[in-house]
Amino acid sequence: MDTLTMLMLGAVSQANALLLDARQVIGLVAAVLAAMLAARLGWQGTDRILARRSEDDPT
């Protein structure tokens, strides 16, 4: 009975450690994707502002 309890405790602690690692990786991936999306939207916004300014420029 003692061995079974130790095996179950080991399995639970390993699963907990894996879930914590997975949470960190998922957070890192989400942060990278959010940064890429912000950069893409920022670049498109800058292009639109420059396009409007060049249309309004009376040269």
C-alpha positions in Angstrom: 0.0 0.0 0.0 2.9 2.3 0.8 4.5 1.7 -2.6 1.2 2.4 -4.4 0.7 5.7 -2.5 4.3 6.7 -3.4 3.7 5.9 -7.1 0.5 7.9 -7.2 2.2 10.8 -5.4 5.0 10.7 -7.9 2.7 10.7 -10.9 0.7 13.6 -9.5 3.8 15.7 -8.8 5.2 15.0 -12.3 1.9 15.9 -13.9 1.9 19.1 -11.9 5.4 20.0 -13.0 4.6 19.3 -16.7 1.5 21.5 -16.5 3.5 24.4 -15.0 6.0 24.1 -17.7 3.3 23.9 -20.4 1.7 27.1 -18.9 5.0 29.0 -19.2 5.5 27.9 -22.8 1.9 28.8 -23.8 2.4 32.2 -22.2 5.6 32.7 -24.1 4.0 31.7 -27.4 1.0 34.0 -26.7 3.3 36.9 -26.0 5.3 36.4 -29.2 2.1 36.2 -31.2 0.7 39.3 -29.6 3.9 41.2 -30.3 3.8 40.1 -34.0 0.2 41.1 -34.3 0.9 44.5 -32.8 3.9 45.1 -35.1 1.8 44.1 -38.1 -1.1 46.4 -37.2 1.3 49.2 -36.3 3.1 48.9 -39.7 -0.2 49.0 -41.6 -1.4 51.9 -39.6 1.8 53.8 -40.4 1.4 53.0 -44.1 -2.1 54.4 -44.0 -1.1 57.6 -42.3 1.7 58.2 -44.8 -0.6 57.4 -47.7 -3.1 60.0 -46.4 -0.4 62.6 -45.9 0.9 62.1 -49.4 -2.6 62.4 -50.9 -3.1 65.7 -49.0 0.3 67.1 -50.0 -0.2 69.7 -52.7 3.2 69.1 -54.5 
